[in-house]
Amino acid sequence: MTPTALSASRTELFRPRFHLTPEATWMNDPNGLIRYDGRWHAFYQNNPHGSLWGNLSWGHAVSDDLATWTHLPVALPCSENEMIFSGSVVHDAANSSGLAAPGEPGPLVAFYTSAYSESHPTRAGIQAQSIAYSTDGGTVWTYYEGNPILDRDSKNFRDPKVFFHPETERWVMVTVEAVDYRVHLFTSSDLLTWEPSSTFAHPEVDGGIWECPDLLRVPVSGPGARPGQEAWVLVLSTNPGGPAGGSGTYLLIGDFDGRRFSSEGSPRPLDLGPDCYAAVSFSGVEGDPVLLGWMNNWAYATQTPTDPWRSAMTLPRTLHLAATVDGSLEVIQHLVVPSEIRTLELGDGAADGSSESTMLDAEEPFRVRGTLSALDPQQLVLRFADGSSQAQTLVLSMDAQGRVVLDRSAAHAAPFAPDHSLSHPYAPRVPSDRVSYDLIVDRSCIDLELDGGRGVVSQQIFPGGSEVTVSLEPAE
C-alpha cells in the first residue's frame, strides 16, 4: 500500500483535533497571521482546487482560542496570470493608506507576493509585492488597483512581512531575494509607497533558497537581564538546509534601528524537527510574539498520506529571550497547548530501572510530561496498535552524552520519509544529565518542548493503530 492509497476513513483519523488543517485541499505556508478585534486570523497558502501545490491562493480560518478553527471562504483567490504567494496582514488603525473611507475605521491590509505567470503580458515570470484590503474585519478583500506596489523586476523577490516601528513612525517591510540569500528591508509612511532601507546577509545561513522572513521585537528576562531589555530576532526559512534535513527554520538574534538589522551571532534552529517551515508571527500581539509554522517539509510534502486534505500547522508557540548570568541570550519557546488535552505525568526517568506503561485512545489528543536522564538511560516509547496490527513506535531518548532525539522511523503504518526520521539532537547549553520533556500527541501531529522550552521539535507520524501504549523503558 502506498501512502496516498490509504482509505478516506484512515486519513480522517490522521486529521488532528487542535492543529489547523485545510478542509479538503492543499495547505502550505501560514500567511497574514493577525490578532484583530479579539479573534485570531490565520491565512495560508492554499490550492482551492486540489490536494497538491498549485493555484496558490490565501485560505482563511479564524479562532477564539488558537485551538479550534473555523474555515471562512478563500480570502485572496489566484487568477489565470497571477498566483498569490506568501505575505502578511496589518491593521492600519490610523488609515495611513487612505484605503478606508474618511471617518471609517482603518482597514486590514494584506501584503502578498504576486507570482506572475510566464504568459503574463507585462511581467512574465516576475515576483512583485501587492496589497489587498478589507474594511469588514477580514472577510471580504479588495485587490488594490495600483498593484504591484513594489517591483524589483526579479523572479525570486517575495514574502513581505510588514510591521509598524513606533520609534521612527514608519512601516517596515521585510522581504527576501530567495536565491541571492539576501533580506531586503523597505520603509513607508502610507503602506503604498516604499523606499529601500537596507539589506542583510549571513554566511552561516545555509539552504538552496531563503523564504518567509520575519523581524520580531522580543522581550528579555532572566537573571542577567536589564530592566526593560529587549532584542530583535530575524526568523528565516531555508529549503533545503533545515536542522533535521530538507526544509527548516532558523533565527538570528540582533538589533534593529528602524532601517537596518544587524547580528553578530550564529543562526539557531527555531525547531529541531523536520516539520516546521515558514514560521511567522501574529501581528497585533503585545509582549512575547506568537508564531505558527507549516507542519511539513518540502522534501516529502506531496507524499503525506492524508489526501484529499494535505498538511497541518504546528501548535502555536510563544518566543521569549532569557539572559543568563554571563549576559548571553537563550531562546525560550512555549507551546500553546489546549487545556482540553489529557496530561500523563511520568516523572523522573532515572527513578529506577523498571518499566511502566499506560494505554490511551490514539484518536484522542494527549500530553506526556516527564524527565529523561543520562545517568540511568531510559527512553519514552509510544506504541500504536490495535488487536489486528503490528505496533508502530515513536521513541524519545537521551544518550550518555545528554543529547535528546525524537525517532519516528517506525511510527508509520506505511513507509514515509525514511531519510527524515530523526530530529536534530538537542543538547543543553549548560551540560546536564537530565532534560525535561513535554510531548503533545494530536493524532498525526507531534509537538515536543524540551528543557523548559530551550528546544522544540515538530514531527508528523502516520500510525495505524487506534490504541497507544505509553512506556518508560531502559534505553537500548
Backbone hydrogen bonds, N-H to C=O, Kabsch-Sander energy under -0.5 kcal/mol:
donor,donor_aa,acceptor,acceptor_aa,energy
5,A,2,T,-2.1
6,L,3,P,-1.0
11,T,7,S,-2.3
12,E,8,A,-1.9
13,L,9,S,-1.4
14,F,10,R,-1.1
15,R,11,T,-0.6
15,R,12,E,-0.6
26,W,47,N,-1.0
26,W,50,G,-1.9
27,M,310,R,-1.4
28,N,45,Q,-2.1
31,N,43,F,-3.4
32,G,87,G,-1.6
34,I,41,H,-1.9
35,R,283,S,-2.8
36,Y,34,I,-0.6
36,Y,39,R,-2.8
39,R,36,Y,-1.7
40,W,63,S,-3.0
41,H,34,I,-3.1
42,A,61,A,-2.9
43,F,31,N,-1.8
44,Y,59,G,-1.3
45,Q,29,D,-2.8
46,N,57,S,-2.3
47,N,26,W,-1.0
50,G,47,N,-1.4
57,S,46,N,-2.4
58,W,76,L,-2.0
59,G,44,Y,-2.9
59,G,57,S,-0.7
60,H,72,L,-0.6
61,A,42,A,-2.1
62,V,70,T,-2.4
63,S,40,W,-2.2
70,T,62,V,-2.8
72,L,60,H,-2.6
75,A,58,W,-2.2
76,L,58,W,-1.1
79,S,82,E,-2.8
82,E,79,S,-0.8
83,M,115,A,-2.4
84,I,56,L,-2.8
85,F,83,M,-0.9
85,F,113,T,-2.8
88,S,111,F,-1.8
90,V,109,V,-2.2
92,D,90,V,-0.7
92,D,107,P,-2.7
93,A,91,H,-1.8
95,N,92,D,-1.9
98,G,95,N,-1.0
104,E,101,A,-2.4
106,G,93,A,-0.7
108,L,134,S,-2.5
109,V,90,V,-2.9
110,A,132,A,-3.2
111,F,88,S,-3.4
112,Y,130,S,-2.4
113,T,86,S,-0.8
114,S,112,Y,-0.6
114,S,128,A,-3.4
115,A,83,M,-2.6
115,A,113,T,-0.8
116,Y,114,S,-1.0
116,Y,126,I,-2.4
117,S,81,N,-2.0
120,H,117,S,-1.6
125,G,117,S,-1.4
126,I,123,R,-2.0
127,Q,154,S,-3.2
128,A,114,S,-1.7
129,Q,150,L,-2.9
130,S,112,Y,-3.0
132,A,110,A,-1.9
133,Y,142,T,-2.2
134,S,108,L,-2.5
142,T,133,Y,-2.5
144,Y,131,I,-2.1
147,N,144,Y,-1.4
149,I,129,Q,-2.1
150,L,129,Q,-1.6
154,S,127,Q,-0.6
158,R,156,N,-0.7
158,R,176,V,-2.3
159,D,86,S,-0.5
161,K,174,V,-2.5
162,V,160,P,-0.5
163,F,172,V,-2.0
165,H,170,R,-3.0
168,T,165,H,-0.8
169,E,165,H,-1.2
170,R,165,H,-1.5
171,W,188,S,-3.4
172,V,163,F,-3.2
173,M,186,F,-2.7
174,V,161,K,-2.7
175,T,184,H,-2.5
176,V,158,R,-2.0
177,E,182,R,-2.5
178,A,156,N,-2.7
178,A,176,V,-0.8
180,D,177,E,-1.0
181,Y,177,E,-0.7
182,R,177,E,-1.3
183,V,200,F,-2.9
184,H,175,T,-1.8
184,H,182,R,-0.5
185,L,198,S,-2.8
186,F,173,M,-2.2
187,T,195,E,-2.3
188,S,171,W,-1.9
195,E,187,T,-2.6
197,S,185,L,-3.0
198,S,185,L,-1.3
200,F,183,V,-2.3
205,V,202,H,-1.3
206,D,204,E,-0.9
209,I,239,N,-0.6
210,W,178,A,-1.9
211,E,237,S,-2.5
214,D,235,V,-1.7
216,L,214,D,-0.5
216,L,233,V,-2.9
218,V,216,L,-0.6
218,V,231,A,-3.2
220,V,229,Q,-2.3
221,S,321,L,-2.0
224,G,323,A,-1.9
225,A,222,G,-1.8
229,Q,226,R,-2.2
231,A,218,V,-2.3
232,W,254,G,-2.0
233,V,216,L,-2.6
234,L,252,L,-2.7
235,V,214,D,-3.2
235,V,233,V,-0.6
236,L,250,Y,-2.6
237,S,211,E,-2.4
238,T,248,G,-2.7
239,N,209,I,-1.6
242,G,246,G,-3.4
245,G,242,G,-1.7
248,G,238,T,-2.3
250,Y,236,L,-3.4
251,L,268,R,-2.4
252,L,234,L,-2.2
254,G,232,W,-3.3
255,D,262,S,-2.4
257,D,260,R,-1.5
262,S,255,D,-2.5
265,G,253,I,-0.6
268,R,251,L,-2.6
270,L,249,T,-2.2
271,D,249,T,-0.8
272,L,456,V,-3.2
275,D,458,S,-2.0
277,Y,294,W,-2.0
280,V,292,L,-1.9
282,F,290,V,-2.4
283,S,33,L,-2.2
291,L,317,R,-3.2
292,L,280,V,-2.3
294,W,277,Y,-3.2
295,M,293,G,-0.5
295,M,312,A,-2.7
296,N,294,W,-1.8
300,Y,297,N,-1.9
301,A,297,N,-1.3
303,Q,300,Y,-2.0
304,T,301,A,-1.2
306,T,304,T,-2.0
309,W,306,T,-0.8
310,R,25,T,-2.2
313,M,20,L,-2.0
314,T,293,G,-2.7
317,R,291,L,-2.0
318,T,334,H,-2.5
319,L,289,P,-2.0
320,H,332,I,-2.7
321,L,219,P,-1.7
322,A,330,E,-2.5
323,A,221,S,-3.8
324,T,328,S,-2.7
327,G,324,T,-2.0
330,E,322,A,-3.0
332,I,320,H,-3.2
332,I,330,E,-0.5
333,Q,453,G,-2.6
334,H,318,T,-1.4
336,V,316,P,-2.9
337,V,335,L,-1.1
341,I,338,P,-1.4
342,R,365,P,-0.9
344,L,367,R,-3.3
345,E,343,T,-0.5
346,L,344,L,-0.6
346,L,369,R,-3.5
347,G,369,R,-0.7
349,G,371,T,-2.7
351,A,348,D,-1.5
356,E,472,L,-1.0
358,T,470,V,-1.9
360,L,468,V,-3.2
362,A,360,L,-0.6
362,A,466,S,-1.9
363,E,466,S,-0.6
364,E,361,D,-1.5
366,F,441,V,-2.2
367,R,342,R,-2.3
368,V,439,L,-2.9
369,R,344,L,-2.6
370,G,437,Y,-1.9
371,T,347,G,-2.6
372,L,435,V,-2.9
374,A,433,D,-2.8
375,L,433,D,-0.6
378,Q,373,S,-0.6
379,Q,473,E,-3.2
380,L,396,L,-2.7
381,V,379,Q,-0.6
381,V,471,S,-3.0
382,L,394,L,-2.7
383,R,381,V,-0.5
383,R,469,T,-2.4
384,F,382,L,-0.6
384,F,392,Q,-3.4
385,A,383,R,-0.5
385,A,467,E,-2.6
389,S,386,D,-1.2
392,Q,384,F,-2.4
393,T,410,A,-2.4
394,L,382,L,-2.3
395,V,407,D,-2.2
396,L,380,L,-2.8
397,S,395,V,-0.5
397,S,405,V,-2.3
398,M,378,Q,-0.6
399,D,403,R,-2.3
402,G,399,D,-2.2
404,V,426,Y,-2.6
405,V,397,S,-2.3
407,D,395,V,-3.1
407,D,405,V,-0.5
408,R,406,L,-0.6
408,R,421,S,-2.5
410,A,393,T,-0.5
411,A,408,R,-2.1
413,A,462,F,-3.2
420,H,417,A,-2.1
421,S,418,P,-0.5
423,S,406,L,-1.8
424,H,272,L,-3.3
426,Y,404,V,-2.6
427,A,425,P,-0.5
435,V,372,L,-2.2
437,Y,370,G,-2.7
438,D,449,E,-1.7
439,L,368,V,-3.1
440,I,438,D,-0.5
440,I,447,D,-3.1
441,V,366,F,-3.0
441,V,439,L,-0.5
442,D,440,I,-0.6
442,D,445,C,-2.9
444,S,14,F,-1.1
444,S,442,D,-0.7
445,C,442,D,-1.7
446,I,459,Q,-2.9
447,D,440,I,-2.1
448,L,457,V,-2.6
449,E,438,D,-2.3
450,L,455,G,-3.4
451,D,436,S,-2.7
453,G,450,L,-1.0
454,R,450,L,-1.1
454,R,451,D,-0.8
455,G,450,L,-1.6
457,V,448,L,-2.4
459,Q,446,I,-2.4
461,I,444,S,-2.3
467,E,385,A,-1.9
468,V,360,L,-2.6
469,T,383,R,-2.4
470,V,358,T,-3.4
470,V,468,V,-0.5
471,S,381,V,-2.7
471,S,469,T,-0.6
472,L,356,E,-1.8
473,E,379,Q,-2.6
473,E,471,S,-0.6
475,A,377,P,-2.3
